[in-house]
Amino acid sequence: MITAIIQGWLSIAFWKRVAGGFVFGALVGWLIGPGAQLWLGPLGTLYITLIKMIATPLVFFAVLSAIARLHGQGSVMALSGRTFLWFALTAALAVIVGLATATFLQPGVGLGELTAASDYVPKVLPSPIQVVLDVVPSNPFLALAEGKILQVIFFAGLLGFALVKLGDKTTHLRALAAEASEAMIQVTRFVLEMTPLGTFGLIAALVGSYGFERLLPLGWFVLAIFVACGVQIVLVYGGLLILHGLNPLRFFKGAAGAMQVAFATSSSFASMPAAMRAISDNLGVNRDYAAFAVPLGASIKMDGCGAIYPAVTALFVAQYFQIDLTLSQYFVILLASVLGSFGTAGVPGTAIVMVTLVLSAAGLPLEGIAYIVAIDRVIDMMRTMTNVTGQMLVPVLVARETGLLDVAAYQRAAPVAAQDSTTQPAQA
């Protein structure tokens, strides 16, 4: 009986189970109220902890194995340059979308007196030199233990280049890295089966503990964020896929599971295993390239948090304080958002750091941030889903341009059913 129930559950497509967990969690959270945080919140906490458990070793072995299998250092450098270029271009488009949306919706106009968050503490921005220095780990084992992804990528990449350089002397070690990567991919499949339950707990706790009275005064600001992110995902990303001769619906079907995980967890880091699985298993991106591009994107590719959110917030603050922006200030917002998302990579609280950076660069009042931090958790869901969608889009575009995309697999793209994710090997 139990076996039949489990098999029946696993026969349902992964994205449908996640969607069911989301809807059911929202309903239960609404019915229970604040108690949902106490009783159901631990389910979400357990899921996030499991994701954090696998994310760092998954990235380390995936990047190590991927670079060790590359044919020389030139190929990875060329792929890196092309990837960074698309990161920057899509970020610039996201800023433009954010500015246009905020200009049209005017979220900061006619609000009266807002209440600032009493617990808001201004962020202290690290210097650009310090950010660069922090990419290099003083102790790689400590970086692994603390989950500092950029440091893990740096060390894994350096070690992978060493294995390539030594050639036949490291044949067994390269094979071991590949086997460890496969083992971590299988562990990831096991953990991702918890996604519907984790989504249920996270959404129930959020809906139960969040009152509508906190959203109403800033409803237009929330709407502006959601509309801008929706435009970026559907029109910008969809348009870029069409320009590359790819069907956007296939992309969104294949990426749906990871997008749902991102929305529920509000964490690019937690969504990274699902994103890697989505673009390699579902969308036909070469696994070695995916193992490099997705973790990198999870660290520095933030179209939602680092581009759209600062742009909308900058105009919101300007409108609220009745400040007329000049063309030079618009350009500063654009430049600071694009460059800042790279420059604050790995810094905790990236969204607030980016807003602080952009407002400072544009000469806008920083106290405006204190008015919107109370609703940060709600808008963070949509911001993060935009981040992760962009982190999956760029590898698909680059893979298409460089011949690393299995077009036939992409055309078959569909969310992998749960039984497939646990019994079938990922497509290379």
KOLTIRO-98393 format. One record per residue (C-alpha): residue number from 1; x, y, z. Coordinates in nm, 2 decimals. Example, Ala and Ser with C-alpha at 12.3 -4.5 7.8 and 13.67 -1.06 7.14 Angstrom:
BEGIN
{lumlo=1, xx=1.23, yy=-0.45, zz=0.78}
{lumlo=2, xx=1.37, yy=-0.11, zz=0.71}
REM end
This chain:
BEGIN
{lumlo=1, xx=0.00, yy=0.00, zz=0.00}
{lumlo=2, xx=0.27, yy=0.25, zz=0.10}
{lumlo=3, xx=0.48, yy=0.15, zz=-0.20}
{lumlo=4, xx=0.19, yy=0.21, zz=-0.43}
{lumlo=5, xx=0.14, yy=0.55, zz=-0.28}
{lumlo=6, xx=0.50, yy=0.64, zz=-0.32}
{lumlo=7, xx=0.51, yy=0.52, zz=-0.68}
{lumlo=8, xx=0.20, yy=0.71, zz=-0.75}
{lumlo=9, xx=0.35, yy=1.03, zz=-0.60}
{lumlo=10, xx=0.67, yy=0.98, zz=-0.80}
{lumlo=11, xx=0.48, yy=0.93, zz=-1.12}
{lumlo=12, xx=0.37, yy=1.29, zz=-1.10}
{lumlo=13, xx=0.59, yy=1.54, zz=-1.29}
{lumlo=14, xx=0.84, yy=1.72, zz=-1.06}
{lumlo=15, xx=0.71, yy=2.07, zz=-1.14}
{lumlo=16, xx=0.35, yy=1.97, zz=-1.07}
{lumlo=17, xx=0.45, yy=1.83, zz=-0.72}
{lumlo=18, xx=0.63, yy=2.15, zz=-0.64}
{lumlo=19, xx=0.34, yy=2.36, zz=-0.76}
{lumlo=20, xx=0.11, yy=2.15, zz=-0.55}
{lumlo=21, xx=0.33, yy=2.21, zz=-0.24}
{lumlo=22, xx=0.33, yy=2.58, zz=-0.31}
{lumlo=23, xx=-0.05, yy=2.61, zz=-0.34}
{lumlo=24, xx=-0.13, yy=2.38, zz=-0.05}
{lumlo=25, xx=0.13, yy=2.56, zz=0.16}
{lumlo=26, xx=-0.02, yy=2.90, zz=0.09}
{lumlo=27, xx=-0.37, yy=2.77, zz=0.17}
{lumlo=28, xx=-0.26, yy=2.61, zz=0.50}
{lumlo=29, xx=-0.06, yy=2.91, zz=0.60}
{lumlo=30, xx=-0.35, yy=3.14, zz=0.54}
{lumlo=31, xx=-0.58, yy=2.91, zz=0.75}
{lumlo=32, xx=-0.34, yy=2.86, zz=1.04}
{lumlo=33, xx=-0.20, yy=3.21, zz=1.06}
{lumlo=34, xx=0.11, yy=3.30, zz=1.26}
{lumlo=35, xx=0.12, yy=2.95, zz=1.41}
{lumlo=36, xx=0.24, yy=2.82, zz=1.07}
{lumlo=37, xx=0.58, yy=2.96, zz=1.13}
{lumlo=38, xx=0.61, yy=2.75, zz=1.45}
{lumlo=39, xx=0.46, yy=2.43, zz=1.32}
{lumlo=40, xx=0.55, yy=2.42, zz=0.95}
{lumlo=41, xx=0.85, yy=2.65, zz=0.93}
{lumlo=42, xx=1.09, yy=2.37, zz=1.04}
{lumlo=43, xx=1.00, yy=2.18, zz=0.72}
{lumlo=44, xx=1.13, yy=2.46, zz=0.51}
{lumlo=45, xx=1.44, yy=2.50, zz=0.74}
{lumlo=46, xx=1.52, yy=2.14, zz=0.70}
{lumlo=47, xx=1.50, yy=2.16, zz=0.32}
{lumlo=48, xx=1.72, yy=2.47, zz=0.31}
{lumlo=49, xx=1.97, yy=2.29, zz=0.53}
{lumlo=50, xx=1.98, yy=1.98, zz=0.31}
{lumlo=51, xx=2.04, yy=2.20, zz=0.00}
{lumlo=52, xx=2.32, yy=2.39, zz=0.18}
{lumlo=53, xx=2.46, yy=2.05, zz=0.27}
{lumlo=54, xx=2.50, yy=1.93, zz=-0.09}
{lumlo=55, xx=2.56, yy=2.26, zz=-0.27}
{lumlo=56, xx=2.93, yy=2.32, zz=-0.18}
{lumlo=57, xx=3.06, yy=1.97, zz=-0.25}
{lumlo=58, xx=2.85, yy=1.95, zz=-0.56}
{lumlo=59, xx=3.01, yy=2.27, zz=-0.69}
{lumlo=60, xx=3.36, yy=2.17, zz=-0.59}
{lumlo=61, xx=3.36, yy=1.83, zz=-0.76}
{lumlo=62, xx=3.15, yy=1.95, zz=-1.06}
{lumlo=63, xx=3.39, yy=2.24, zz=-1.14}
{lumlo=64, xx=3.70, yy=2.03, zz=-1.07}
{lumlo=65, xx=3.58, yy=1.75, zz=-1.29}
{lumlo=66, xx=3.46, yy=1.98, zz=-1.57}
{lumlo=67, xx=3.79, yy=2.18, zz=-1.60}
{lumlo=68, xx=4.00, yy=1.86, zz=-1.57}
{lumlo=69, xx=3.81, yy=1.73, zz=-1.87}
{lumlo=70, xx=3.85, yy=2.04, zz=-2.08}
{lumlo=71, xx=4.09, yy=2.03, zz=-2.37}
{lumlo=72, xx=4.34, yy=2.29, zz=-2.26}
{lumlo=73, xx=4.30, yy=2.63, zz=-2.09}
{lumlo=74, xx=4.21, yy=2.82, zz=-2.40}
{lumlo=75, xx=3.86, yy=2.67, zz=-2.43}
{lumlo=76, xx=3.76, yy=2.76, zz=-2.07}
{lumlo=77, xx=3.89, yy=3.11, zz=-2.11}
{lumlo=78, xx=3.69, yy=3.16, zz=-2.43}
{lumlo=79, xx=3.38, yy=3.02, zz=-2.27}
{lumlo=80, xx=3.43, yy=3.24, zz=-1.96}
{lumlo=81, xx=3.47, yy=3.56, zz=-2.16}
{lumlo=82, xx=3.15, yy=3.48, zz=-2.36}
{lumlo=83, xx=2.96, yy=3.40, zz=-2.04}
{lumlo=84, xx=3.07, yy=3.72, zz=-1.87}
{lumlo=85, xx=2.97, yy=3.92, zz=-2.17}
{lumlo=86, xx=2.61, yy=3.78, zz=-2.17}
{lumlo=87, xx=2.60, yy=3.82, zz=-1.79}
{lumlo=88, xx=2.67, yy=4.19, zz=-1.84}
{lumlo=89, xx=2.44, yy=4.24, zz=-2.14}
{lumlo=90, xx=2.14, yy=4.08, zz=-1.97}
{lumlo=91, xx=2.20, yy=4.27, zz=-1.65}
{lumlo=92, xx=2.20, yy=4.60, zz=-1.85}
{lumlo=93, xx=1.87, yy=4.50, zz=-2.01}
{lumlo=94, xx=1.73, yy=4.42, zz=-1.67}
{lumlo=95, xx=1.82, yy=4.76, zz=-1.54}
{lumlo=96, xx=1.65, yy=4.93, zz=-1.84}
{lumlo=97, xx=1.34, yy=4.72, zz=-1.77}
{lumlo=98, xx=1.34, yy=4.82, zz=-1.41}
{lumlo=99, xx=1.38, yy=5.19, zz=-1.49}
{lumlo=100, xx=1.11, yy=5.18, zz=-1.75}
{lumlo=101, xx=0.87, yy=4.99, zz=-1.52}
{lumlo=102, xx=0.92, yy=5.23, zz=-1.23}
{lumlo=103, xx=0.88, yy=5.53, zz=-1.46}
{lumlo=104, xx=0.55, yy=5.40, zz=-1.58}
{lumlo=105, xx=0.40, yy=5.28, zz=-1.25}
{lumlo=106, xx=0.54, yy=5.56, zz=-1.03}
{lumlo=107, xx=0.55, yy=5.34, zz=-0.71}
{lumlo=108, xx=0.69, yy=5.63, zz=-0.50}
{lumlo=109, xx=0.42, yy=5.89, zz=-0.58}
{lumlo=110, xx=0.14, yy=5.98, zz=-0.35}
{lumlo=111, xx=0.24, yy=5.76, zz=-0.05}
{lumlo=112, xx=0.22, yy=6.01, zz=0.23}
{lumlo=113, xx=0.44, yy=5.94, zz=0.53}
{lumlo=114, xx=0.58, yy=5.59, zz=0.54}
{lumlo=115, xx=0.71, yy=5.42, zz=0.85}
{lumlo=116, xx=1.08, yy=5.33, zz=0.85}
{lumlo=117, xx=1.19, yy=4.99, zz=0.98}
{lumlo=118, xx=1.32, yy=5.04, zz=1.34}
{lumlo=119, xx=1.57, yy=4.75, zz=1.30}
{lumlo=120, xx=1.73, yy=4.87, zz=0.98}
{lumlo=121, xx=2.10, yy=4.90, zz=0.99}
{lumlo=122, xx=2.28, yy=5.06, zz=0.70}
{lumlo=123, xx=2.52, yy=4.82, zz=0.51}
{lumlo=124, xx=2.89, yy=4.89, zz=0.51}
{lumlo=125, xx=3.02, yy=4.84, zz=0.16}
{lumlo=126, xx=3.35, yy=4.66, zz=0.12}
{lumlo=127, xx=3.61, yy=4.82, zz=-0.11}
{lumlo=128, xx=3.65, yy=4.68, zz=-0.46}
{lumlo=129, xx=4.00, yy=4.56, zz=-0.38}
{lumlo=130, xx=3.87, yy=4.38, zz=-0.07}
{lumlo=131, xx=3.60, yy=4.20, zz=-0.28}
{lumlo=132, xx=3.86, yy=4.08, zz=-0.53}
{lumlo=133, xx=4.09, yy=3.97, zz=-0.25}
{lumlo=134, xx=3.81, yy=3.77, zz=-0.08}
{lumlo=135, xx=3.77, yy=3.56, zz=-0.40}
{lumlo=136, xx=4.10, yy=3.39, zz=-0.31}
{lumlo=137, xx=4.07, yy=3.16, zz=-0.01}
{lumlo=138, xx=4.34, yy=3.17, zz=0.26}
{lumlo=139, xx=4.22, yy=2.82, zz=0.36}
{lumlo=140, xx=4.03, yy=2.62, zz=0.09}
{lumlo=141, xx=3.90, yy=2.38, zz=0.35}
{lumlo=142, xx=3.75, yy=2.66, zz=0.55}
{lumlo=143, xx=3.60, yy=2.80, zz=0.23}
{lumlo=144, xx=3.44, yy=2.45, zz=0.17}
{lumlo=145, xx=3.32, yy=2.44, zz=0.53}
{lumlo=146, xx=3.17, yy=2.79, zz=0.52}
{lumlo=147, xx=3.01, yy=2.75, zz=0.18}
{lumlo=148, xx=3.19, yy=3.05, zz=0.02}
{lumlo=149, xx=3.11, yy=2.95, zz=-0.34}
{lumlo=150, xx=3.34, yy=3.20, zz=-0.53}
{lumlo=151, xx=3.64, yy=3.08, zz=-0.32}
{lumlo=152, xx=3.54, yy=2.72, zz=-0.38}
{lumlo=153, xx=3.51, yy=2.78, zz=-0.76}
{lumlo=154, xx=3.85, yy=2.95, zz=-0.76}
{lumlo=155, xx=4.03, yy=2.67, zz=-0.58}
{lumlo=156, xx=3.85, yy=2.39, zz=-0.77}
{lumlo=157, xx=3.94, yy=2.57, zz=-1.10}
{lumlo=158, xx=4.30, yy=2.61, zz=-1.00}
{lumlo=159, xx=4.32, yy=2.24, zz=-0.90}
{lumlo=160, xx=4.15, yy=2.14, zz=-1.23}
{lumlo=161, xx=4.40, yy=2.34, zz=-1.43}
{lumlo=162, xx=4.68, yy=2.16, zz=-1.24}
{lumlo=163, xx=4.53, yy=1.82, zz=-1.33}
{lumlo=164, xx=4.52, yy=1.92, zz=-1.70}
{lumlo=165, xx=4.87, yy=2.05, zz=-1.69}
{lumlo=166, xx=5.01, yy=1.72, zz=-1.53}
{lumlo=167, xx=4.84, yy=1.51, zz=-1.80}
{lumlo=168, xx=4.88, yy=1.14, zz=-1.76}
{lumlo=169, xx=5.03, yy=1.17, zz=-1.42}
{lumlo=170, xx=4.69, yy=1.25, zz=-1.28}
{lumlo=171, xx=4.47, yy=1.01, zz=-1.48}
{lumlo=172, xx=4.34, yy=0.83, zz=-1.17}
{lumlo=173, xx=4.28, yy=1.15, zz=-0.98}
{lumlo=174, xx=4.08, yy=1.30, zz=-1.27}
{lumlo=175, xx=3.87, yy=0.98, zz=-1.29}
{lumlo=176, xx=3.81, yy=1.00, zz=-0.91}
{lumlo=177, xx=3.69, yy=1.36, zz=-0.95}
{lumlo=178, xx=3.45, yy=1.26, zz=-1.22}
{lumlo=179, xx=3.32, yy=0.97, zz=-1.01}
{lumlo=180, xx=3.28, yy=1.20, zz=-0.71}
{lumlo=181, xx=3.09, yy=1.45, zz=-0.93}
{lumlo=182, xx=2.85, yy=1.17, zz=-1.04}
{lumlo=183, xx=2.80, yy=1.07, zz=-0.68}
{lumlo=184, xx=2.71, yy=1.42, zz=-0.58}
{lumlo=185, xx=2.47, yy=1.45, zz=-0.87}
{lumlo=186, xx=2.29, yy=1.14, zz=-0.75}
{lumlo=187, xx=2.28, yy=1.28, zz=-0.39}
{lumlo=188, xx=2.14, yy=1.60, zz=-0.54}
{lumlo=189, xx=1.86, yy=1.40, zz=-0.70}
{lumlo=190, xx=1.77, yy=1.24, zz=-0.37}
{lumlo=191, xx=1.76, yy=1.58, zz=-0.19}
{lumlo=192, xx=1.56, yy=1.75, zz=-0.46}
{lumlo=193, xx=1.28, yy=1.50, zz=-0.40}
{lumlo=194, xx=1.22, yy=1.69, zz=-0.08}
{lumlo=195, xx=1.14, yy=2.01, zz=-0.28}
{lumlo=196, xx=0.76, yy=1.98, zz=-0.27}
{lumlo=197, xx=0.77, yy=1.93, zz=0.11}
{lumlo=198, xx=1.02, yy=2.20, zz=0.16}
{lumlo=199, xx=0.82, yy=2.44, zz=-0.06}
{lumlo=200, xx=0.50, yy=2.36, zz=0.14}
{lumlo=201, xx=0.68, yy=2.45, zz=0.47}
{lumlo=202, xx=0.84, yy=2.77, zz=0.34}
{lumlo=203, xx=0.53, yy=2.91, zz=0.18}
{lumlo=204, xx=0.30, yy=2.81, zz=0.47}
{lumlo=205, xx=0.54, yy=2.99, zz=0.71}
{lumlo=206, xx=0.56, yy=3.30, zz=0.49}
{lumlo=207, xx=0.19, yy=3.34, zz=0.43}
{lumlo=208, xx=0.10, yy=3.26, zz=0.79}
{lumlo=209, xx=0.34, yy=3.51, zz=0.94}
{lumlo=210, xx=0.30, yy=3.79, zz=0.69}
{lumlo=211, xx=0.01, yy=4.03, zz=0.73}
{lumlo=212, xx=-0.14, yy=4.21, zz=0.44}
{lumlo=213, xx=-0.12, yy=4.54, zz=0.64}
{lumlo=214, xx=0.26, yy=4.53, zz=0.57}
{lumlo=215, xx=0.21, yy=4.51, zz=0.20}
{lumlo=216, xx=-0.07, yy=4.76, zz=0.14}
{lumlo=217, xx=0.12, yy=5.09, zz=0.18}
{lumlo=218, xx=0.39, yy=4.97, zz=-0.06}
{lumlo=219, xx=0.16, yy=4.78, zz=-0.29}
{lumlo=220, xx=0.27, yy=4.97, zz=-0.60}
{lumlo=221, xx=0.63, yy=4.91, zz=-0.52}
{lumlo=222, xx=0.57, yy=4.53, zz=-0.49}
{lumlo=223, xx=0.37, yy=4.54, zz=-0.81}
{lumlo=224, xx=0.65, yy=4.73, zz=-0.99}
{lumlo=225, xx=0.91, yy=4.47, zz=-0.89}
{lumlo=226, xx=0.69, yy=4.18, zz=-0.99}
{lumlo=227, xx=0.60, yy=4.34, zz=-1.33}
{lumlo=228, xx=0.96, yy=4.43, zz=-1.41}
{lumlo=229, xx=1.08, yy=4.08, zz=-1.33}
{lumlo=230, xx=0.79, yy=3.93, zz=-1.53}
{lumlo=231, xx=0.89, yy=4.15, zz=-1.83}
{lumlo=232, xx=1.25, yy=4.05, zz=-1.80}
{lumlo=233, xx=1.17, yy=3.68, zz=-1.78}
{lumlo=234, xx=0.90, yy=3.66, zz=-2.05}
{lumlo=235, xx=1.00, yy=3.93, zz=-2.30}
{lumlo=236, xx=1.37, yy=3.98, zz=-2.26}
{lumlo=237, xx=1.48, yy=3.62, zz=-2.20}
{lumlo=238, xx=1.22, yy=3.49, zz=-2.44}
{lumlo=239, xx=1.33, yy=3.73, zz=-2.71}
{lumlo=240, xx=1.69, yy=3.64, zz=-2.67}
{lumlo=241, xx=1.60, yy=3.27, zz=-2.70}
{lumlo=242, xx=1.41, yy=3.34, zz=-3.02}
{lumlo=243, xx=1.71, yy=3.54, zz=-3.16}
{lumlo=244, xx=1.91, yy=3.22, zz=-3.10}
{lumlo=245, xx=1.66, yy=3.01, zz=-3.28}
{lumlo=246, xx=1.53, yy=2.84, zz=-2.97}
{lumlo=247, xx=1.17, yy=2.80, zz=-2.86}
{lumlo=248, xx=1.12, yy=2.99, zz=-2.53}
{lumlo=249, xx=0.84, yy=2.76, zz=-2.42}
{lumlo=250, xx=1.08, yy=2.47, zz=-2.43}
{lumlo=251, xx=1.32, yy=2.66, zz=-2.21}
{lumlo=252, xx=1.06, yy=2.76, zz=-1.95}
{lumlo=253, xx=0.92, yy=2.40, zz=-1.94}
{lumlo=254, xx=1.27, yy=2.26, zz=-1.88}
{lumlo=255, xx=1.36, yy=2.53, zz=-1.63}
{lumlo=256, xx=1.03, yy=2.53, zz=-1.45}
{lumlo=257, xx=1.14, yy=2.31, zz=-1.16}
{lumlo=258, xx=1.44, yy=2.52, zz=-1.07}
{lumlo=259, xx=1.24, yy=2.84, zz=-1.11}
{lumlo=260, xx=0.99, yy=2.71, zz=-0.86}
{lumlo=261, xx=1.26, yy=2.62, zz=-0.62}
{lumlo=262, xx=1.41, yy=2.97, zz=-0.65}
{lumlo=263, xx=1.07, yy=3.13, zz=-0.58}
{lumlo=264, xx=1.00, yy=2.92, zz=-0.27}
{lumlo=265, xx=1.35, yy=2.94, zz=-0.12}
{lumlo=266, xx=1.44, yy=3.30, zz=-0.22}
{lumlo=267, xx=1.80, yy=3.18, zz=-0.25}
{lumlo=268, xx=2.01, yy=3.15, zz=-0.57}
{lumlo=269, xx=2.26, yy=2.94, zz=-0.37}
{lumlo=270, xx=1.98, yy=2.69, zz=-0.26}
{lumlo=271, xx=1.85, yy=2.68, zz=-0.62}
{lumlo=272, xx=2.18, yy=2.60, zz=-0.77}
{lumlo=273, xx=2.16, yy=2.22, zz=-0.77}
{lumlo=274, xx=1.81, yy=2.24, zz=-0.93}
{lumlo=275, xx=1.94, yy=2.49, zz=-1.19}
{lumlo=276, xx=2.24, yy=2.27, zz=-1.28}
{lumlo=277, xx=2.01, yy=1.97, zz=-1.32}
{lumlo=278, xx=1.76, yy=2.16, zz=-1.52}
{lumlo=279, xx=1.99, yy=2.29, zz=-1.79}
{lumlo=280, xx=2.20, yy=1.97, zz=-1.82}
{lumlo=281, xx=1.92, yy=1.71, zz=-1.79}
{lumlo=282, xx=1.63, yy=1.90, zz=-1.94}
{lumlo=283, xx=1.78, yy=2.16, zz=-2.18}
{lumlo=284, xx=2.07, yy=1.97, zz=-2.33}
{lumlo=285, xx=2.36, yy=2.20, zz=-2.21}
{lumlo=286, xx=2.69, yy=2.03, zz=-2.19}
{lumlo=287, xx=2.73, yy=1.92, zz=-1.83}
{lumlo=288, xx=3.09, yy=2.03, zz=-1.80}
{lumlo=289, xx=3.00, yy=2.38, zz=-1.91}
{lumlo=290, xx=2.69, yy=2.38, zz=-1.69}
{lumlo=291, xx=2.90, yy=2.28, zz=-1.39}
{lumlo=292, xx=3.11, yy=2.59, zz=-1.44}
{lumlo=293, xx=2.86, yy=2.85, zz=-1.55}
{lumlo=294, xx=2.57, yy=2.79, zz=-1.31}
{lumlo=295, xx=2.78, yy=2.82, zz=-0.98}
{lumlo=296, xx=2.95, yy=3.13, zz=-1.13}
{lumlo=297, xx=2.61, yy=3.27, zz=-1.21}
{lumlo=298, xx=2.47, yy=3.20, zz=-0.87}
{lumlo=299, xx=2.75, yy=3.42, zz=-0.73}
{lumlo=300, xx=2.76, yy=3.71, zz=-0.97}
{lumlo=301, xx=2.45, yy=3.69, zz=-1.20}
{lumlo=302, xx=2.17, yy=3.88, zz=-1.02}
{lumlo=303, xx=1.93, yy=4.03, zz=-1.27}
{lumlo=304, xx=1.65, yy=4.05, zz=-1.00}
{lumlo=305, xx=1.85, yy=4.15, zz=-0.69}
{lumlo=306, xx=2.14, yy=4.33, zz=-0.86}
{lumlo=307, xx=1.97, yy=4.50, zz=-1.15}
{lumlo=308, xx=1.59, yy=4.53, zz=-1.14}
{lumlo=309, xx=1.56, yy=4.58, zz=-0.77}
{lumlo=310, xx=1.81, yy=4.87, zz=-0.74}
{lumlo=311, xx=1.67, yy=5.04, zz=-1.05}
{lumlo=312, xx=1.31, yy=5.03, zz=-0.92}
{lumlo=313, xx=1.42, yy=5.13, zz=-0.57}
{lumlo=314, xx=1.63, yy=5.42, zz=-0.70}
{lumlo=315, xx=1.33, yy=5.56, zz=-0.88}
{lumlo=316, xx=1.10, yy=5.49, zz=-0.59}
{lumlo=317, xx=1.32, yy=5.68, zz=-0.36}
{lumlo=318, xx=1.35, yy=5.97, zz=-0.60}
{lumlo=319, xx=0.98, yy=5.98, zz=-0.65}
{lumlo=320, xx=0.91, yy=5.96, zz=-0.28}
{lumlo=321, xx=1.15, yy=6.24, zz=-0.19}
{lumlo=322, xx=1.04, yy=6.44, zz=-0.51}
{lumlo=323, xx=1.38, yy=6.44, zz=-0.66}
{lumlo=324, xx=1.40, yy=6.49, zz=-1.04}
{lumlo=325, xx=1.67, yy=6.26, zz=-1.18}
{lumlo=326, xx=1.90, yy=6.39, zz=-1.45}
{lumlo=327, xx=2.02, yy=6.18, zz=-1.75}
{lumlo=328, xx=2.36, yy=6.15, zz=-1.59}
{lumlo=329, xx=2.20, yy=6.00, zz=-1.28}
{lumlo=330, xx=2.01, yy=5.75, zz=-1.49}
{lumlo=331, xx=2.33, yy=5.65, zz=-1.65}
{lumlo=332, xx=2.50, yy=5.61, zz=-1.31}
{lumlo=333, xx=2.22, yy=5.39, zz=-1.19}
{lumlo=334, xx=2.26, yy=5.17, zz=-1.50}
{lumlo=335, xx=2.64, yy=5.15, zz=-1.47}
{lumlo=336, xx=2.65, yy=5.10, zz=-1.09}
{lumlo=337, xx=2.39, yy=4.82, zz=-1.12}
{lumlo=338, xx=2.57, yy=4.63, zz=-1.39}
{lumlo=339, xx=2.92, yy=4.67, zz=-1.24}
{lumlo=340, xx=2.81, yy=4.65, zz=-0.88}
{lumlo=341, xx=2.65, yy=4.30, zz=-0.93}
{lumlo=342, xx=3.00, yy=4.17, zz=-1.02}
{lumlo=343, xx=3.18, yy=4.38, zz=-0.76}
{lumlo=344, xx=2.97, yy=4.27, zz=-0.47}
{lumlo=345, xx=2.99, yy=3.90, zz=-0.56}
{lumlo=346, xx=2.99, yy=3.68, zz=-0.25}
{lumlo=347, xx=2.89, yy=3.97, zz=-0.02}
{lumlo=348, xx=2.61, yy=3.87, zz=0.22}
{lumlo=349, xx=2.27, yy=4.04, zz=0.16}
{lumlo=350, xx=2.35, yy=4.12, zz=-0.20}
{lumlo=351, xx=2.01, yy=4.29, zz=-0.27}
{lumlo=352, xx=2.04, yy=4.55, zz=0.01}
{lumlo=353, xx=2.41, yy=4.60, zz=-0.07}
{lumlo=354, xx=2.33, yy=4.67, zz=-0.43}
{lumlo=355, xx=2.06, yy=4.92, zz=-0.34}
{lumlo=356, xx=2.30, yy=5.10, zz=-0.10}
{lumlo=357, xx=2.57, yy=5.11, zz=-0.37}
{lumlo=358, xx=2.33, yy=5.24, zz=-0.64}
{lumlo=359, xx=2.17, yy=5.50, zz=-0.42}
{lumlo=360, xx=2.51, yy=5.62, zz=-0.31}
{lumlo=361, xx=2.64, yy=5.65, zz=-0.66}
{lumlo=362, xx=2.33, yy=5.84, zz=-0.78}
{lumlo=363, xx=2.33, yy=6.07, zz=-0.48}
{lumlo=364, xx=1.99, yy=5.96, zz=-0.35}
{lumlo=365, xx=1.89, yy=5.95, zz=0.02}
{lumlo=366, xx=2.00, yy=5.62, zz=0.18}
{lumlo=367, xx=1.73, yy=5.64, zz=0.44}
{lumlo=368, xx=1.48, yy=5.55, zz=0.17}
{lumlo=369, xx=1.60, yy=5.18, zz=0.21}
{lumlo=370, xx=1.45, yy=5.17, zz=0.56}
{lumlo=371, xx=1.10, yy=5.22, zz=0.42}
{lumlo=372, xx=1.11, yy=4.90, zz=0.21}
{lumlo=373, xx=1.31, yy=4.65, zz=0.41}
{lumlo=374, xx=0.99, yy=4.53, zz=0.59}
{lumlo=375, xx=0.86, yy=4.38, zz=0.27}
{lumlo=376, xx=1.19, yy=4.24, zz=0.15}
{lumlo=377, xx=1.10, yy=3.88, zz=0.20}
{lumlo=378, xx=0.79, yy=3.90, zz=-0.02}
{lumlo=379, xx=0.97, yy=4.06, zz=-0.32}
{lumlo=380, xx=1.27, yy=3.85, zz=-0.27}
{lumlo=381, xx=1.09, yy=3.55, zz=-0.41}
{lumlo=382, xx=1.03, yy=3.71, zz=-0.75}
{lumlo=383, xx=1.38, yy=3.87, zz=-0.75}
{lumlo=384, xx=1.54, yy=3.53, zz=-0.69}
{lumlo=385, xx=1.34, yy=3.35, zz=-0.95}
{lumlo=386, xx=1.45, yy=3.62, zz=-1.20}
{lumlo=387, xx=1.81, yy=3.57, zz=-1.08}
{lumlo=388, xx=1.80, yy=3.19, zz=-1.13}
{lumlo=389, xx=1.62, yy=3.21, zz=-1.46}
{lumlo=390, xx=1.89, yy=3.44, zz=-1.59}
{lumlo=391, xx=2.16, yy=3.21, zz=-1.45}
{lumlo=392, xx=2.01, yy=2.92, zz=-1.66}
{lumlo=393, xx=1.94, yy=3.14, zz=-1.97}
{lumlo=394, xx=2.30, yy=3.25, zz=-2.02}
{lumlo=395, xx=2.45, yy=2.90, zz=-2.03}
{lumlo=396, xx=2.18, yy=2.80, zz=-2.28}
{lumlo=397, xx=2.27, yy=3.10, zz=-2.51}
{lumlo=398, xx=2.64, yy=3.04, zz=-2.48}
{lumlo=399, xx=2.60, yy=2.67, zz=-2.54}
{lumlo=400, xx=2.39, yy=2.74, zz=-2.85}
{lumlo=401, xx=2.66, yy=2.98, zz=-2.98}
{lumlo=402, xx=2.95, yy=2.74, zz=-2.92}
{lumlo=403, xx=2.80, yy=2.41, zz=-3.02}
{lumlo=404, xx=2.77, yy=2.28, zz=-2.66}
{lumlo=405, xx=2.39, yy=2.26, zz=-2.67}
{lumlo=406, xx=2.22, yy=1.93, zz=-2.76}
{lumlo=407, xx=1.95, yy=2.09, zz=-2.97}
{lumlo=408, xx=1.75, yy=1.77, zz=-3.00}
{lumlo=409, xx=1.75, yy=1.74, zz=-2.62}
{lumlo=410, xx=1.64, yy=2.10, zz=-2.59}
{lumlo=411, xx=1.35, yy=2.05, zz=-2.83}
{lumlo=412, xx=1.23, yy=1.76, zz=-2.61}
{lumlo=413, xx=1.27, yy=1.98, zz=-2.30}
{lumlo=414, xx=1.01, yy=1.91, zz=-2.03}
{lumlo=415, xx=1.03, yy=1.90, zz=-1.65}
{lumlo=416, xx=1.18, yy=1.56, zz=-1.56}
{lumlo=417, xx=0.94, yy=1.34, zz=-1.37}
{lumlo=418, xx=1.05, yy=1.24, zz=-1.03}
{lumlo=419, xx=1.10, yy=0.87, zz=-1.11}
{lumlo=420, xx=1.34, yy=0.98, zz=-1.39}
{lumlo=421, xx=1.53, yy=1.21, zz=-1.17}
{lumlo=422, xx=1.62, yy=0.92, zz=-0.93}
{lumlo=423, xx=1.66, yy=0.63, zz=-1.16}
{lumlo=424, xx=1.81, yy=0.77, zz=-1.48}
{lumlo=425, xx=2.16, yy=0.92, zz=-1.52}
{lumlo=426, xx=2.18, yy=1.28, zz=-1.62}
{lumlo=427, xx=2.25, yy=1.36, zz=-1.98}
{lumlo=428, xx=2.60, yy=1.48, zz=-2.05}
REM end
